[in-house]
Amino acid sequence: MDSMLSAFDPVPHNHDMVAVGLSETPEENTLSRAELYRILGDHQRYRTRQRGKRAQLQSAKLDGVMMARRDLSEADLSGASLVGANLSSANLSGASLYCADLRGCDLRYARLDHADLRGASFKGANLSYAMLDFADLRGATMLRMGDKLKFQGNAHDESPFGAVDFTACSLRHASFRNAKLDNANFTDALLEGATFRGARMRTACFRNAVLSGFHLEELSVPESNLRARLAPPTAAALHRAKSLLAELVAHHEWFTSLGKKGRPASIDGEDLRPLGDSLKGLCLAGLSAQKTIAVSVDFSGCQLQAARFDGADVRAARFVDSDLSGASFLHAKRSHASFRNARIGDLTLYTGNVLAFRADAPLGLPGAFGDAQIGASAFLAGLSEQSGTC
């Protein structure tokens, strides 16, 4: 969400925000649009004390639904499947999402305070600016017998079976004040500016999480649980930023002058975070940026043909309108990076040789690179999906 919507904005009462992709004919645990309309309408009346009825959506299949800004406070969504749903700015205060599947959900600016989130999976979800104050995020499991869906819970090495899973989530500026976070898994999560004051988080795991913009003292966990975390840029990285930018500008001049000015740059292993948005629009074709740290760096409009980001951390980076033809992102961390209108595909060299775009994307390029302009011949490396376990 580009606009700075407050999590406390009143939720509109219009009912045109309906579920997308629901079945027109109900199947087991799958609601028709008409049925969802009725339940949401009844819940709205319940919340405004006009009789009505509390929403009972236990075990419902609601994958991909559009319920942005809806008032779902106190609704029962325990065990529901909401994979890829849009719940941005929704009010889920006091709701039950016990063992719910919220993988890949858009929960930006959502209210989840005092909600029951035990055993829920948020893997890959965007909870930036969400409020989870006083939420219950302890481990839990749910098992349904017979023909009904079985939920087996989440786990990581340092927590019991059924832990709440925030693997690879965007939780920037999210609030967890006084939340119950025992055993929660924050592996690879983006936690810039998050608040944990008063939270209970025994054995919570923060492996490879981006931790900056708040005091680590708020995380009352053993140091071992913070191993391999991505800390803020060091003093050396901040000092290096000016000369690093000069090297990249020289690369831009080398590229645009056909080698008459400047010189090519190699920035393998560098921390680019202090550069912020100063690289926008540069011509950096052929750049070697392997194993760089580029979290939240803005490459919008850059010429990055044949650039190599293998092993780089580009979480939450922006590649909007950039040309990534023939680029390589093997083993790169890319969660929540934006590739809107980026060009992805083969690059034909002046020699006639073809350089393919390379990325390990087990779920396919459209799933991994969203709304990029993806060429039909872009190459998918046959590599396993990155694990989110500690």
C-alpha positions in Angstrom: 0.0 0.0 0.0 1.5 3.2 -1.1 -0.6 5.6 1.0 0.1 5.8 4.7 -3.2 4.4 5.9 -3.6 4.2 9.6 -4.4 0.9 11.2 -7.0 2.9 13.2 -8.9 4.3 10.2 -12.6 3.5 10.3 -13.6 0.6 8.2 -16.1 1.5 5.5 -19.4 -0.2 5.4 -19.6 -0.6 1.6 -20.1 -4.2 0.6 -18.5 -4.1 -2.8 -15.3 -5.5 -1.4 -16.1 -9.1 -2.0 -14.2 -12.3 -2.2 -12.3 -12.9 -5.4 -11.9 -16.4 -6.8 -14.6 -18.0 -4.6 -16.7 -20.8 -6.1 -20.1 -19.8 -7.4 -21.3 -23.2 -6.2 -20.4 -24.1 -2.7 -18.1 -27.1 -2.1 -17.1 -28.5 1.3 -15.6 -25.7 3.3 -15.8 -23.4 0.3 -18.2 -20.5 0.3 -20.1 -19.1 -2.6 -19.9 -15.3 -3.1 -23.5 -15.0 -2.0 -22.9 -16.9 1.2 -19.9 -14.8 2.0 -21.9 -11.6 1.3 -24.5 -12.8 3.8 -22.0 -13.7 6.5 -20.1 -10.4 6.2 -23.4 -8.4 6.2 -24.6 -10.2 9.3 -21.2 -9.6 11.0 -21.3 -5.9 10.1 -24.8 -5.6 11.8 -23.5 -7.6 14.8 -20.6 -5.2 15.2 -22.8 -2.2 15.0 -25.3 -3.6 17.5 -28.0 -4.0 14.8 -28.7 -7.6 15.7 -26.9 -9.6 13.0 -24.6 -12.5 13.8 -20.9 -13.0 14.5 -19.1 -14.4 11.5 -18.4 -18.1 11.9 -15.9 -19.0 9.2 -14.1 -21.9 10.9 -12.2 -24.1 8.4 -13.5 -22.0 5.5 -11.5 -22.0 2.2 -11.0 -18.3 1.5 -7.8 -18.3 -0.6 -7.3 -15.1 -2.5 -10.3 -13.3 -1.1 -10.5 -9.5 -1.2 -11.5 -8.3 2.2 -9.4 -5.1 2.5 -10.7 -2.7 5.1 -13.4 -5.1 6.3 -14.4 -5.1 9.9 -13.8 -8.7 10.9 -13.2 -7.9 14.6 -14.2 -10.8 16.8 -14.9 -13.0 13.8 -14.1 -16.7 14.1 -11.7 -17.8 11.3 -10.0 -20.6 13.2 -8.5 -23.1 10.9 -9.5 -21.1 7.8 -7.4 -21.1 4.7 -6.7 -17.5 3.6 -3.6 -18.1 1.4 -2.9 -15.0 -0.7 -5.9 -13.1 0.7 -6.0 -9.3 0.7 -6.8 -8.2 4.3 -4.9 -4.8 4.1 -6.3 -2.3 6.6 -8.8 -4.9 7.8 -9.9 -4.8 11.4 -9.2 -8.3 12.9 -9.1 -7.1 16.5 -10.1 -9.9 18.9 -10.6 -12.3 16.0 -9.8 -16.0 16.2 -7.3 -17.1 13.6 -6.3 -20.2 15.6 -4.2 -22.4 13.2 -5.3 -20.3 10.2 -3.3 -20.5 7.0 -2.3 -16.9 6.1 0.6 -17.6 3.9 1.3 -14.8 1.4 -1.5 -12.6 2.8 -1.5 -8.8 2.4 -2.0 -7.7 6.0 -0.4 -4.2 5.7 -1.9 -1.8 8.2 -4.2 -4.5 9.5 -5.4 -4.6 13.2 -4.7 -7.9 14.8 -4.5 -6.6 18.4 -5.9 -9.1 21.0 -6.4 -11.7 18.2 -5.9 -15.4 18.8 -3.2 -16.2 16.3 -1.9 -19.4 18.0 -0.5 -21.9 15.5 -1.1 -19.6 12.5 1.2 -19.6 9.5 2.1 -16.2 8.0 4.9 -17.4 5.8 5.8 -14.8 3.2 2.9 -12.5 4.3 3.2 -8.7 4.3 2.4 -7.3 7.8 4.1 -4.0 7.4 2.6 -1.4 9.8 0.2 -4.1 11.2 -0.7 -3.9 14.9 -0.4 -7.2 16.8 -0.4 -5.7 20.4 -1.5 -8.2 23.0 -2.1 -10.9 20.4 -1.6 -14.5 21.4 1.0 -16.0 19.1 1.9 -19.1 21.0 2.3 -22.5 19.3 -0.8 -24.7 18.7 -1.9 -27.5 16.4 -5.3 -28.5 15.0 -6.2 -31.9 13.5 -9.4 -32.6 11.5 -10.4 -36.2 11.0 -12.3 -37.9 8.2 -12.6 -36.2 4.9 -11.9 -32.8 6.4 -8.6 -31.0 5.9 -5.9 -31.9 8.4 -3.7 -29.2 9.8 -0.4 -30.4 11.2 1.1 -27.2 12.4 4.5 -25.5 11.9 7.8 -26.2 13.5 11.4 -25.1 13.6 14.4 -26.5 15.4 14.1 -24.3 18.4 10.4 -24.5 19.1 7.8 -27.2 19.6 5.5 -28.4 16.8 2.8 -25.9 15.9 4.8 -22.7 16.3 3.5 -19.5 14.7 5.4 -19.1 11.4 6.5 -15.6 10.3 9.2 -17.0 7.9 10.1 -14.4 5.2 7.4 -12.0 6.3 7.6 -8.3 5.9 7.0 -7.0 9.4 8.5 -3.5 9.0 7.1 -1.1 11.6 4.7 -3.8 12.9 3.8 -3.5 16.6 4.0 -6.6 18.9 3.6 -4.7 22.2 2.8 -7.2 25.0 2.2 -10.0 22.5 2.7 -13.7 23.5 5.3 -14.8 21.0 6.7 -17.9 22.7 8.4 -20.1 20.1 7.5 -17.9 17.1 9.6 -18.4 14.0 10.9 -15.1 12.5 13.5 -16.7 10.2 14.3 -14.4 7.2 11.7 -11.9 8.3 12.0 -8.1 7.7 11.7 -6.5 11.1 12.9 -2.9 10.4 11.4 -0.5 12.9 9.2 -3.2 14.6 8.2 -2.8 18.2 8.4 -5.7 20.8 8.1 -3.8 24.0 6.7 -6.0 26.7 6.4 -9.0 24.4 6.9 -12.5 25.8 9.1 -14.5 23.3 10.9 -17.3 25.0 12.8 -19.3 22.4 11.5 -17.2 19.5 13.8 -17.7 16.5 15.2 -14.7 14.5 17.7 -16.5 12.2 18.7 -14.3 9.3 16.0 -11.8 10.2 16.6 -8.1 9.3 16.8 -6.4 12.7 17.2 -2.6 12.6 15.4 0.5 13.8 14.7 -0.7 17.3 16.6 -1.6 20.5 17.6 -5.3 20.6 17.0 -5.2 24.3 13.3 -5.4 23.4 13.9 -9.0 22.2 14.1 -10.9 25.5 15.6 -14.0 23.9 19.0 -15.7 24.2 21.8 -14.5 21.9 21.9 -17.9 20.3 18.4 -17.2 18.9 19.7 -14.1 17.1 22.5 -15.9 15.3 23.2 -15.0 11.7 20.8 -12.0 12.0 21.2 -9.1 9.6 22.3 -6.2 11.9 22.2 -2.6 10.8 25.1 -1.4 8.5 28.4 -1.1 10.4 30.4 2.1 10.8 32.8 0.8 8.2 29.9 0.3 5.7 28.6 3.8 6.3 32.1 5.2 5.8 32.5 3.1 2.6 29.2 4.4 1.1 30.6 7.5 -0.6 33.5 5.7 -2.4 31.2 2.8 -3.3 28.7 5.2 -4.9 31.6 6.8 -6.9 32.6 3.4 -8.2 29.0 2.7 -9.4 28.7 6.1 -11.0 32.0 5.4 -12.8 30.5 2.1 -14.0 27.5 4.1 -15.3 29.9 6.4 -17.2 31.8 3.5 -18.6 28.6 1.9 -19.9 27.0 5.0 -21.4 30.3 6.2 -23.0 30.9 2.7 -24.6 34.1 2.4 -22.5 35.6 5.8 -23.2 35.0 7.1 -19.7 34.8 5.6 -16.2 35.5 1.9 -15.5 33.6 -1.3 -14.7 32.8 -1.9 -11.0 32.9 -5.2 -9.0 31.1 -4.8 -5.7 30.9 -8.5 -4.6 30.2 -8.8 -0.8 29.5 -5.1 -0.3 26.8 -3.6 1.9 24.7 -1.4 -0.3 22.1 -0.4 2.2 23.7 3.0 3.0 23.1 4.0 -0.7 19.4 3.9 -0.3 17.8 5.3 -3.5 20.9 6.9 -4.9 21.3 4.2 -7.6 18.0 4.9 -9.3 18.3 5.1 -13.1 22.0 4.2 -13.3 23.3 2.0 -16.2 24.9 -0.9 -14.3 24.9 -3.6 -17.0 27.3 -6.4 -16.4 27.7 -5.4 -12.7 29.0 -8.2 -10.4 27.1 -7.8 -7.2 27.3 -11.3 -5.8 26.7 -11.8 -2.1 25.9 -8.1 -1.6 23.6 -6.9 1.1 21.0 -4.7 -0.7 17.9 -4.9 1.6 15.5 -2.1 0.7 17.9 -0.6 -1.9 16.2 1.1 -4.8 17.4 0.0 -8.3 14.3 1.4 -10.0 14.9 2.2 -13.7 18.4 0.7 -13.7 20.0 -1.0 -16.7 21.1 -4.3 -15.1 21.5 -6.5 -18.1 23.7 -9.5 -17.3 24.2 -8.3 -13.7 24.9 -11.0 -11.2 23.1 -10.9 -7.8 23.9 -14.6 -7.0 23.8 -15.1 -3.3 22.8 -11.5 -2.7 20.2 -10.3 -0.1 17.8 -8.1 -2.0 14.8 -8.5 0.3 12.4 -5.5 -0.1 14.7 -4.0 -2.8 13.0 -2.2 -5.7 13.7 -3.2 -9.3 10.7 -1.3 -10.7 11.0 -0.6 -14.5 14.6 -2.0 -14.5 16.0 -4.2 -17.3 17.2 -7.5 -15.9 17.7 -9.3 -19.2 20.3 -12.0 -18.8 20.7 -11.2 -15.1 21.3 -13.9 -12.4 19.6 -14.2 -9.0 20.7 -17.8 -8.1 20.4 -18.4 -4.3 19.5 -14.8 -3.7 17.1 -13.8 -0.9 14.2 -11.9 -2.8 11.2 -11.9 -0.4 9.1 -8.7 -0.8 11.4 -7.3 -3.5 9.4 -5.4 -6.1 9.9 -6.3 -9.8 7.0 -4.3 -11.2 7.4 -3.8 -15.0 11.0 -5.1 -14.8 12.2 -6.8 -17.9 13.1 -10.5 -17.3 14.3 -12.7 -20.1 17.1 -13.6 -22.4 19.9 -11.2 -23.5 21.4 -11.5 -26.9 25.0 -10.4 -27.0 26.7 -8.6 -29.9 28.5 -11.9 -30.6 25.2 -13.6 -31.2 25.5 -15.6 -28.0 22.4 -15.7 -25.7 22.6 -15.1 -22.0 19.6 -16.4 -20.1 18.0 -14.9 -17.0 18.7 -17.3 -14.1 16.9 -17.7 -10.8 15.9 -20.5 -8.5 12.2 -20.2 -8.4 10.5 -23.6 -7.6 7.0 -22.1 -7.8 7.7 -20.5 -11.2 8.8 -17.1 -12.3 5.3 -15.5 -12.2 5.1 -16.5 -8.5 8.6 -15.4 -7.7 8.7 -12.1 -9.7 5.1 -11.0 -9.5 4.2 -8.4 -12.1 7.5 -8.3 -14.0 7.6 -8.5 -17.8 8.7 -12.1 -18.1 10.0 -13.5 -21.4 8.9 -16.9 -22.4 12.4 -18.3 -22.5 13.6 -17.1 -19.0 15.5 -19.9 -17.4 14.5 -21.6 -14.1 17.2 -23.2 -12.1 16.2 -26.6 -10.8 17.0 -25.8 -7.2 15.0 -26.5 -4.1 13.0 -23.8 -2.3 14.9 -22.0 0.4 14.0 -23.4 3.8 12.5 -21.2 6.4 13.5 -23.4 9.4 16.1 -22.5 12.0 
